[in-house]
Amino acid sequence: MLDLTKLARQMQGLSQHLSQEAVASRQRLELAQQHLKKAYECQQEVMERQKKWRDRILFANATPLEPLNTRIDIPVPPKVHTVIATDGSQIAPNHHEIAYCYLLNIGRVVLHYGQNRYPIMDSLPEVFYRPEDLYMSRQWGIKTEEWMSYRRTSSEATVLAELAISQFKIEAPLETEDKGTREGNNSLFATKIPALAMVDGSLIYWFLEQLPIDARDRILPPILEAWSQMRAAQIPLMGYLSASRNVEGVNFLRLLACPHPAPDCVSYCPNQLEKVPCKVFEPLRDTALWTTQLTPGQRGPLWRSNNRILELYADQTIYFCHVHVGTEIARIEVPAWVAENTAMFDQALGLMLAQVQKGCGYPVAIAEAHNQAVVRGGDRTRFFALLEKQMIKAGLRNVGTSYKEARKRGSIA
């Protein structure tokens, strides 16, 4: 039980610290704005330095593909469209439960606007109990709980592609279309209705960098294959990041703040854990800077992420931009094939902004996918009750939780 009386004594010190941090944050923001203004004037020169020394730079930084003073109003989306989203949740394995297993639950949502069609709002549960599912990851030194979350990420992408494609796949070309039009529809897909596939969070899976190659090959290829299927169906994919903590854009400005003849971190600042002279904005985030640059309904310049893990993405590297959605600055990520198709990209941004407005500050499709996926306390209890019933039916004896777990669920107080 939390003792609020003892906690209250610490609040005064916390409030004073936050007040001092707010002042320092304003100073960092003003400094970043000054460097951004300088970068407007010499953007091409900075980009050339970035390209020349990219293998010697030790901090994550992105490359702007448009002028840094780009401000583009997001277009109004068409009234008739479809939005698809998935999100996942899980029940982690626990040795104190009646059986050592884990469950993944992928929430699925399809919302049709202006089409007089019923939405899809459900979830796909899958239980993992075989030894190869529970203990495979240990050969790579990965805990089962961590491996479970990686499997969930892969499943979210796979289910999203299957769901998106199923909404637009047709058995045969429409009779009213001529031969040329049918060939243009890619034979199997009719995506005349504007559509958008959304996921919660980043499309850059940073955790893959620490994984052994064999483990990575079980997670990333299914994701890229799912993206390729959506690419073939011409259904744009988008990752929506709320309250993003990324600093790739601000780190581009660090190339201006570098006091050395060249941004050669390996030679001049090999230990990045220490305070280095170009870290004049830390811990300022990209969203804090773009809050001062954008008005509601606008996007900033398009960037290409240079994270090393993206070398494994082949031609599906990740681009991003920042959008003022009215309530916050959101980081929007898309694969290269979406960003390079201007019409598709602009329409996808319009559909995204409409989702935020319908969801009162957050995309309604992603929020509903989360609600479908989340495993609540009652769901967890019913899951293990069902499992217990099946185990008893199979003739197993002494089925039950450990004494520790049973004792924690009750109290003498």
N, C-alpha and C positions, 0 to 999 in steps of 0.2 A: 504494500500500500504506500502511496506517495505521501510524504509528510510535507504539506504545503506551508506550514509554519516555518520549518527549517529552510525550505526552498525560497521563501520570500526574502530572506536575508541576503541572498545572492543576486536578487533582481536589480538592486541599485547599481552594483558594479557592472552588470551586463548592459544596462541602459546607457551608462557613461561610455562604455566601450563602443557601443553602436553609434553613439553621437559623434565620437572622434572618427570612427571609420567612415561615416557619411561625409565629413569634411574632406578626408583624404580621397574618397571616391570622386568627389566633385573636381578635385585638383587633377586627378589622373584623367578624368574625362575631358577636361579642358586641354590637357596636354595632347591627348589623342586627337582631338579636333584640330589642333594646330598641325600635327603631323599629317592628318588626312588632307588638309588644305594644301600642304606642300606636295603631297603625293599626286594631287590633281595636276600639278604643273610639270612633274617629271615622271609620270607613271610608266612610260615606255622604258626609260632609263632604269628604273627600279626593277622592272620585269626582266630586263636583260641581265642585270646583276643576279637576280634570283635564278634565272635559267643557267647562268654560267657557273654559279657556286652551289647549285642545288644539292650535290653530293657531299658538300662540306658543311651544310647548314644542319644543325642538330635539333631544331625545334619545328613543330608542325606549322606549315603555312600554306595558304591557298593562293592561286593565281587568278586575278580578275580578268574576265573575258570581255568586259565592257568598261567604258570610262567610269571611274570611281564616283563621278557626280551624276551617274544615271539615276533617274527617278521616273518610273513608268507607272501610269495608272492601270490597274488591273481591269480588264474588260468585264462587262456584265455577262453572266453565263446564259446560255439558252434555257428557255423554260422547260423543255423536254430533255431530260438527261437521267443517267443512272450513276449511283455511287456505291462502290463495293469496299468493304473493310473487313479485316480480321484482327483478332488479338488473342492472346493466350494466357492461361493460368495453369496452375499445377497443384498437386498434392505431393509433397516431398516424401521420400522413403524414411521410415522411422523404425528402428529396431525394437522399440517399445510397443508398437502396434501389433495387431493380431497376425499380420503378414508383412514381410518386407517387399514392398512394391511401390511404384509411383504412377501417378495419373497425369496426363496432359489433357487439357480441355481448350479447344480452339473455338472461340466465338466467331460466328459468321453473320454478316449483315449485308443485305442488298436493298437499297432504297431507290425506288423508281419515282421520278417526278414528272407529272404531266402525261402519264401513260395509262392510267386506270389499271394498274397492276398491283397485286399484293406484294408487300415486302417480304424478304426472307430474314428472319431473326431467330437463329438457333445456335447450337454448339455441337461440336464433334468430340466426344471423349474417347480416349484410348488409354488402356491400362498396360503397364509394362511390368512383367514379373519373371521373365525368363533370365537365366544366368547371363546370357550374352548381352542383354539389355542393362542388367544391374551392375555387372562387373567388368564389362569390356573396357571402359574408360580407365580403369586402374592400371592397365598396362602402360598407359602414357602418363601416369601420375596425376590424373584428373579425378576429383571427387565425383561421386555419383550425382550429388546435388547440382554441381556445376554442369556436368554433362547433360543432365535433364533440361537445364535452361537453354543449352545450345541446341538440343533436339527440338525444343519448343520453337525457337527462332526459325529453324529450317521448316518445321511443320506449318508455321504461320504463312510463310511464303508459298509453299506448295498448295495449301488450301486456298489461298487468295487467288492463285492462277487458275486453279480448277473452277472456282466459283465464278470468276470473271469471265472465263471463256465459255462456260456453260450458259451464260446469259445471252450470248451473241452467236453461238454456233448454230448453223442451219444445215439441214440434211441435203438440200439441193438449191441451186440458184433460183431466184424469183423469176417467174415466167415473163414478167413485164420488162426484164432487163435484157439488153442485147449482149452479144458475146463479149465485146470489149469491156462492158461494165462488169460482167460476171468474173472475168479474169482479174479485174481490178479489186474485186472483193476477196481475193486470195482463196477462192474456191470454197472455203469452209466457213468464213466469217463475214457477217454483215454488221459492221459497226457504224451504221448510219446514225444511230442514237448516240450522242456524246456520252462518254463514260469516263470514270476515274476510279482507279484502285488505290486505296490509301492504307498505310500502316502507321502505327504509333511509334515514333522514335526514328533513329537514324538508319540509313541504308548502308552506312559504313560500319562493318562489324569489326570494331577495334579488337575484340577479344581474340580474333583469329591469329593475331600476330604472335601470341604466346603459345599457340597450340602446335604440337608436333605435326609434321606433314601428313601422316596417316590419319590422325584425328581430324585435321582440317579438311581432308579429302572426303570425309563422311558428312560434313556440314555444308561447305560452300557450293559444291557442284549442284546439289538439288535446288539451292536458292537461285543460282544463275540460270539453271534450266527453266525454272518457273518464270523468271523474268523474260527469258527468250520466248516463251510461249505467249506472254502478254505482248511482247514486241511484235510477234507475227500476227497477232490479232488486232494490233494497233489500239491497244487499251493502255493509256498512260499510267505509269506507276509513280507514286509520290510518298515520301516519308515526311511526316509532320512532327516537328520538334517544338514543344512548348517549353518555355523557360530554359532555353538551350544554354549550356555552359561552354560552348565551343569558343575558341580564340583564334581560329585560323585566319580570319580577316584582320584582326588586330595585330597578329604576328607578322602579317605582310608589312605593316608600318614599322615593325622593329628593324627592317632592313634599312630604313631611313635613319633610325635612331642609333645604328651601329657606329661607334666612334673609330673603328679600325679601317684601314685602307680597303678591305674587302670583307664581306660577311663570311669569313672562313672560321667557323666555330671550332673546327677540329684543331686548328693551330692556335687561335687566340683565346678561346673559352672552352677548353675540352670538358670541364666539369660543369655541366648545366644545372647541377643540384645547388650550386652556390649562386650568389647574387651576381648576375652578369650585367654589364653596363647598358645593354639594349632593353632590359626588362623594366622600362620606365612606366609601363601601363599596368603591370601585374597588380591585382588579379582582375583587371577590367575585361569584360566579356564583349563579344561582337554585338550582342543584342543591346547592351547599354549604349554603345556608340551609335548604332543605327536608330535608336529611339530619338536621337536629336536630329536625324537627317531625313526621316520619312514622315509623311502624314498618312492618316488612315486610308486604306485602299491602294497604297503605293508599294512597289517593290524596288529594291536597290539593285545594284549590278549583279550579274551572274558570275559565279566563281567556279573554278575547277579545283577540287580537293587534290592535294599531292601526297596524301597518306600512302605509305609504302605498301600497305595491304592491298591497295587498289590495283597494283600491278598484276594481281591474280584475277582481276575482274575482266581482263581482256578488253573488248570494245564496249563494256558496260560500266566504265568508270563513272564516278558520281560527281554531279554538279550541284550547286546550291545557290540560293539567294535568300535575302531577308525580306519579309513582308510585314507591313503594319496592318494587322488584321482588325484594328480598332481597340482591342483590349490589351494587346502586347505586340512585341516583335517576335514573329515566328520564323524559325529557320526551316526552309523548304528544300528538300533534297530530291533529286530525280536522276535516273540513269542518263547517260549521254544521248541515247536515242530519243529521249523525250526532249531534252534541252535543245538538241540540234534541229528539231522540227518546231519552228517558231509558232505555227498555227496550233499545233498540239499543246505546246507548252503554255501559251497564253490562255487557251481554253481550259486547261487543267487548273491553272491558277484561279480562273474565274469560278470554276466549280468548287475549288477548295474554299475560297472566300465566302461563297454562298453557304457552305457547310458550317463555317464558323459562325456566321450570322444566325443560321437556324439553330445552332447549338448554344447560343448566348455566350460566345467567347471561345468555344472549342468545337471542332468538327463533330457533328452529331453522329455520323456513321461510326467514327472511331470510338466515341463514348459508348454507343450502344453495343459495339462489338466487345468492348471491355465488360460491360454489364452482363452480356451473354456468357462470357468466358469465366468470370470470377467464381471461385469456389468458396462459398460461405460456410460458416460453422455448421449449419444444419445440413448442407450438402455433404460435408466431410463425414458427419455422423452417419448419414444414410448410406454413404459409400461403404464404410467399414461394416455397417450392419448387414448390408447386402453381401459383402464378402464373407462375413462370419456365417451367414445362412448357407452360402454355397459350400463353405469348408465343412460345416457340420453335415450337410447333405451328402458330401463326398466321403463321409465316414471318419473324418479327422477328429481327434479328441483333444482335450485341454486347450481349446480355442479361447483366447482372451488376451487382453493387454498385460504388460508387465506390471508388477506391484508398484513400481515407481510411477508409471503413467496413471494407474488407477488412483494412487494416493494424491497425485498432483491435481486430479480433477475434482477432488473434494477438499474440504477444509474443516477443521474442528472449531474454527473461529466463527 
